[in-house]
Amino acid sequence: MFGKKVSRGLLAAAMTVALAGQALAADLKWAHVYEEGSSYHKWALWAAEQIKEKTDGRVSIAVYPASSLGKEAEINEGLTIGSVDMIYTGPNFAERDYGPIAISDYPFMLKNYDHWKAYRDSDLFTDLSDGYKDATGHTVMGITWYGYRHVTSKFPITKPADMEGLKIRVPDSPLMVLFPNAVGANPTPIAFSEVYLALQQGVVDAQENPLPTIKFKKFYEVQSNINLTGHIGNSLIVVVSENAMGQLGDDAAVVDAVIKDAMAQNADEIYQSEQDLVQWFRDQGIQVNEVDKAAFQAAVAPILTDESKVPYTQEHYERMQALAQ
């Protein structure tokens, strides 16, 4: 009898622990480097609100914009040390831990926005996300469109020769120096939060970012030309730390669904803004230049299929290209 009582007691205790685990509140920090007025912050706030509502308050997410919890490299490290729980980050930063996850960010890899959407929904992206998780323990919960990156400068750039010797700011990653190096420019890594001042003070002559980023970071105030190189179809991924995933329990599926919904809406909004902003910049008196894109593509094409120079495999490359519409 005593043994049965102990067994029932242990069972009850185990059930109590299990139920407590399911109802355990998760208070998460979502960090990123983008401004409060950006679409990325807006949709992160929307996702946090939806998640809190759909989990009856069990999962609460505070969103920290504008590098308030650290620059890009620091918030990536923060996932592991526990200073942050979720981040937006570029595949070019995630590449440091698992190279193939950055394939979509390589120059001229993507044909158009439909190609990117096909990649987002593909088995290839799922496989690469799994590879990143195996390497880090962290979960890629979503991907969103960041836009086509274009070079801004103080003079027109229409062909690769115009970039020879140009001191251009790029994010601090091997992927991001590939394009400038291929056209003879001088890539200079500078933290995102410091780019405006670097341009203003002449530390660098140029930078490259999508049109929405050029607008909300006001780079056009210190650069007179936007050159439509479209050299990278850029993404952001939402990464949730291994520790945070352990706190979510049964609510992980809800969080995952909301994040994917938010990122899809953000992607469409960013894409639409790209279509509208060329004229907006011209209305501000900025010179927007069409370029010889084929010449820029030719400069980097040999690198994209050279496995000694890229972190993905030929199979990854072929699977990516097969997704193009």
NUBAFI-357857 format. One line per 5 residues: their letters; for each residue x, y, z of C-alpha. Coordinates in pm, whole numbers, plus 50000, padded with zeros to 5 digits. Example, Ala and Ser with C-alpha at 12.3 -4.5 7.8 and 13.67 -1.06 7.14 Angstrom:
residues 2
AS	51230 49550 50780; 51367 49894 50714 $
end
This chain:
residues 325
MFGKK	50000 50000 50000; 50277 50236 50096; 50452 50168 49764; 50132 50249 49571; 50091 50577 49763 $
VSRGL	50448 50674 49682; 50396 50584 49316; 50075 50788 49299; 50249 51075 49475; 50538 51069 49233 $
LAAAM	50299 51055 48939; 50102 51351 49071; 50422 51546 49124; 50537 51466 48770; 50202 51579 48628 $
TVALA	50222 51902 48827; 50569 51971 48689; 50455 51892 48336; 50151 52122 48361; 50363 52394 48513 $
GQALA	50606 52356 48223; 50324 52402 47973; 50200 52717 48146; 50541 52859 48227; 50565 53224 48128 $
ADLKW	50836 53314 47879; 50958 53674 47885; 51176 53714 47579; 51397 53991 47445; 51392 54046 47067 $
AHVYE	51687 54263 46961; 51768 54422 46627; 51968 54709 46476; 51691 54880 46276; 51517 55208 46356 $
EGSSY	51187 55234 46543; 51025 55371 46228; 51131 55078 46011; 50898 54807 45883; 51109 54547 46061 $
HKWAL	51037 54702 46400; 50670 54757 46321; 50613 54393 46230; 50816 54268 46525; 50586 54469 46754 $
WAAEQ	50282 54328 46573; 50413 53974 46615; 50481 54030 46985; 50125 54155 47036; 49974 53863 46844 $
IKEKT	50184 53608 47030; 50088 53747 47369; 49721 53735 47273; 49729 53387 47119; 49918 53236 47414 $
DGRVS	49693 53403 47674; 49991 53601 47799; 50220 53303 47852; 50472 53437 47600; 50567 53801 47630 $
IAVYP	50819 53956 47389; 50986 54294 47438; 51136 54434 47116; 51458 54639 47137; 51535 54838 46817 $
ASSLG	51821 55054 46692; 52115 54854 46839; 51993 54929 47192; 52107 54582 47306; 52416 54574 47086 $
KEAEI	52539 54591 46731; 52483 54305 46488; 52780 54094 46596; 52695 54148 46963; 52331 54042 46939 $
NEGLT	52435 53732 46746; 52669 53644 47032; 52392 53734 47275; 52183 53437 47160; 52442 53202 47305 $
IGSVD	52531 53391 47623; 52166 53464 47703; 52162 53844 47683; 51897 53824 47408; 51645 53557 47311 $
MIYTG	51548 53651 46956; 51711 53859 46685; 51678 53981 46332; 52007 53914 46162; 52142 53893 45812 $
PNFAE	52231 53558 45659; 52574 53716 45607; 52620 53716 45986; 52465 53372 46032; 52719 53252 45774 $
RDYGP	52988 53272 46042; 52829 52976 46219; 52692 52787 45918; 52807 52903 45576; 52537 52763 45344 $
IAISD	52257 52960 45520; 52388 53271 45338; 52343 53139 44984; 52050 53368 44903; 52258 53676 44989 $
YPFML	52535 53608 44740; 52561 53858 44451; 52306 53811 44173; 52196 53477 44323; 51828 53572 44309 $
KNYDH	51654 53652 43980; 51367 53851 44132; 51130 53875 44428; 50930 53570 44314; 51253 53370 44316 $
WKAYR	51312 53480 44675; 50958 53377 44777; 51010 53038 44617; 51330 53001 44820; 51152 53107 45141 $
DSDLF	50894 52831 45092; 51139 52567 44968; 51288 52248 45105; 51626 52408 45041; 51561 52684 45295 $
TDLSD	51428 52425 45542; 51738 52210 45498; 51972 52507 45545; 51782 52621 45853; 51820 52271 45996 $
GYKDA	52192 52287 45923; 52217 52618 46109; 52035 52466 46407; 52268 52165 46409; 52566 52403 46413 $
TGHTV	52439 52648 46678; 52143 52500 46863; 51938 52806 46761; 51622 52799 46548; 51564 52998 46229 $
MGITW	51196 53076 46276; 51138 53300 45975; 51289 53489 45685; 51185 53823 45542; 51278 54038 45246 $
YGYRH	51528 54317 45310; 51549 54435 44951; 51786 54467 44662; 52108 54640 44766; 52222 54940 44562 $
VTSKF	52538 55148 44578; 52510 55512 44688; 52789 55761 44618; 52872 56123 44554; 52904 56070 44177 $
PITKP	52734 55847 43917; 52830 55480 43897; 52701 55299 43589; 52968 55033 43519; 53220 54830 43720 $
ADMEG	53511 55054 43620; 53341 55343 43804; 53394 55157 44132; 53768 55099 44098; 53940 55221 44414 $
LKIRV	53610 55337 44566; 53616 55322 44946; 53277 55167 45021; 53124 55073 45354; 53001 54716 45381 $
PDSPL	52882 54500 45672; 53160 54306 45840; 53126 53972 45663; 53315 53777 45392; 53001 53767 45177 $
MVLFP	52966 54143 45169; 53320 54213 45054; 53288 53976 44758; 53105 54218 44526; 53325 54524 44594 $
NAVGA	53640 54316 44554; 53516 54173 44223; 53476 54524 44076; 53798 54666 44216; 53652 54871 44501 $
NPTPI	53794 54899 44852; 53542 54745 45096; 53551 54895 45445; 53352 54722 45723; 53174 54970 45952 $
AFSEV	52894 54900 46203; 52547 54983 46073; 52486 55244 46345; 52799 55435 46240; 52746 55451 45862 $
YLALQ	52578 55794 45839; 52859 55965 46029; 53124 55779 45828; 52967 55905 45504; 52924 56256 45641 $
QGVVD	53286 56278 45755; 53430 56117 45441; 53565 55811 45619; 53414 55621 45324; 53298 55747 44984 $
AQENP	53002 55517 44937; 52781 55251 45093; 52529 54994 44970; 52182 54911 45102; 51825 54863 44981 $
LPTIK	51617 55171 44899; 51396 55148 45213; 51709 55136 45431; 51866 55429 45245; 51550 55624 45323 $
FKKFY	51495 55542 45690; 51866 55576 45773; 51872 55906 45574; 52186 55810 45383; 52055 56017 45090 $
EVQSN	52126 56330 45297; 52500 56265 45264; 52508 56088 44924; 52393 56256 44603; 52366 55948 44379 $
INLTG	52182 55617 44408; 52310 55366 44154; 52068 55079 44087; 52319 54795 44093; 52076 54553 44263 $
HIGNS	52379 54337 44329; 52236 54145 44625; 51879 54033 44697; 51902 54067 45071; 51711 53888 45347 $
LIVVV	51682 53898 45723; 51620 53590 45932; 51454 53570 46272; 51657 53348 46502; 51537 53220 46841 $
SENAM	51794 53095 47089; 51809 52736 47207; 51733 52851 47562; 51427 53050 47454; 51292 52758 47251 $
GQLGD	51316 52549 47567; 51097 52800 47749; 50823 52804 47485; 50704 52447 47528; 50374 52384 47350 $
DAAVV	50354 52754 47256; 50643 52718 47012; 50405 52631 46729; 50200 52947 46789; 50514 53163 46798 $
DAVIK	50642 53001 46479; 50315 53060 46291; 50289 53425 46397; 50652 53500 46312; 50612 53352 45964 $
DAMAQ	50292 53555 45911; 50458 53877 46027; 50765 53821 45812; 50554 53754 45501; 50362 54079 45554 $
NADEI	50683 54271 45617; 50839 54125 45301; 50551 54238 45081; 50560 54585 45239; 50934 54621 45179 $
YQSEQ	50900 54501 44820; 50624 54751 44749; 50824 55033 44902; 51113 54948 44669; 50882 55004 44373 $
DLVQW	50771 55343 44505; 51100 55486 44627; 51284 55548 44299; 51050 55836 44220; 51048 55951 44583 $
FRDQG	51427 55988 44581; 51415 56174 44250; 51159 56408 44401; 51410 56480 44680; 51666 56587 44420 $
IQVNE	51872 56268 44438; 52019 56141 44111; 51904 55782 44058; 52114 55607 43795; 52042 55298 43586 $
VDKAA	52351 55079 43546; 52497 54820 43311; 52385 54533 43533; 52511 54264 43295; 52866 54395 43335 $
FQAAV	52840 54380 43714; 52697 54027 43694; 52983 53916 43469; 53236 54042 43723; 53110 53811 43997 $
APILT	52970 53515 43798; 53286 53297 43810; 53296 53320 44188; 52942 53190 44247; 53017 52837 44129 $
DESKV	53369 52812 44271; 53337 52601 44587; 53679 52720 44704; 53541 53075 44731; 53185 53022 44857 $
PYTQE	53050 52831 45161; 52769 52646 44984; 52796 52345 44755; 52732 52314 44382; 52421 52113 44472 $
HYERM	52293 52402 44685; 52357 52640 44396; 52174 52421 44146; 51878 52375 44382; 51861 52752 44429 $
QALAQ	51865 52824 44057; 51600 52558 43993; 51361 52761 44210; 51365 53058 43969; 51035 53117 43791 $
end
